[in-house]
Amino acid sequence: MLNAFTALASGATPTPEPTVDPALVTPGPWGFVVIALLAFAVVALIWDMMRRIRRGRVRADINAELDAEEQAAAAVRATDVDDQDVDFGAPGEDAGQGPSSPKPPHA
């Protein structure tokens, strides 16, 4: 078995040297310009995306603050209305009618 491996290793043909002109496979100055413009476009898009995300977060924070202020104002209004709806009559009188208010006739 060892002899077979040695025969295969010694009988292998060497890899031929490439005959490609290096000037034909390099990107050259135009390749650099295209890649630089592509990189600039990507950076500009990322910059714009971050600006829009930041703006959306600020708007969401402001909307949350406005909603909280509206809820607080609604709670104050509800408390004021509840305070005005106090039964101030005698126990036998209808709710919301004062002691001097006439009772409605019974049918």
N, C-alpha and C positions, 0 to 999 in steps of 0.2 A: 504494500500500500504506500509505503514511504517512497518507493521507487517511482510510483505513478505520479505522486505530487511533485517530485523533483523533475520528472520529465516534463510535466505540464508547465512548471515555473521556468525551466530553462528554454523551453520551446516557444515561449510567448513572444509575439512580435512587438517591438516598441511602438508606442503611440506616435503617430506622425506629428510634426510641428505644424501649427496653424499657419495658413498662408493668407490671412485676412489683413487688409491694410488697416491699422489702428485709426487712421483719420476718418474712415468710413463708419466706424462704430462709436465714436465719441459724439456727445451732443453738440459740442461747439458753442460759439457765442449765442446763436439763436436759441438753442436749448436752454442756456442760462437765462436769457431774457424771458422766455415763456414761463419757466419755473418761477422766476422772481415775480412776474405779474400774477401768476396763480397764487403765490404765497401772499402777495399784497391783497388780492381779492378775498382770500380766506380770512385774513386778519381784519379787513374792513367789515366783513359779514359778522364775524364774532363780536366786534366792537358794537355794531348796530344791534345785534341780538341782546347783548348785555344791557345796553341802554334801554331797550324796550322792556326787558324783564324788570329792571330797576324801576321804570316808570309805572309798570303794572303793580308792583309791590307798594309803591307810594300811594297810588290811587286806591288800592284795596285797604291800606291803613286808614286813609282819610275817610273812605266809605264806612269803615267799621266805627270810627270815632263819631261820625254823623249819626249812624244808627244808634249808638249808645246814648248820644245826646237826645235823640228823638224818644227813645224808650224812657229816659229819665224824665223828660218833659211830660210824656204821657202818664207816667206814674204820679207825677205831681198833680196833673189835671185830674186824674182819677181820685186822688186823695182829697183834693179840693171839693169835687162833686160829692164824694162820700160824706165829707164833713157838713155839707149843706143839706143833705138828705136826712138829717137827724129828726127823730120823732120827738116833738116837743109838747105834744098834747097829753091829756090825761089818759090813763090806761084804757078807758072805754071808748075813746074817740078814734076815728080812722087815722091812719098814719099820714103825716104830712099836713094835717089840718090843725090850725092853731085853736086855742081855747075860745076865741071870739068868732071863729068860722062857723056858719050855720051847717047843721047836718043835712044831708040830702034826704028828701022825703022817701019813705018806704012805700013801695007799690003793692 
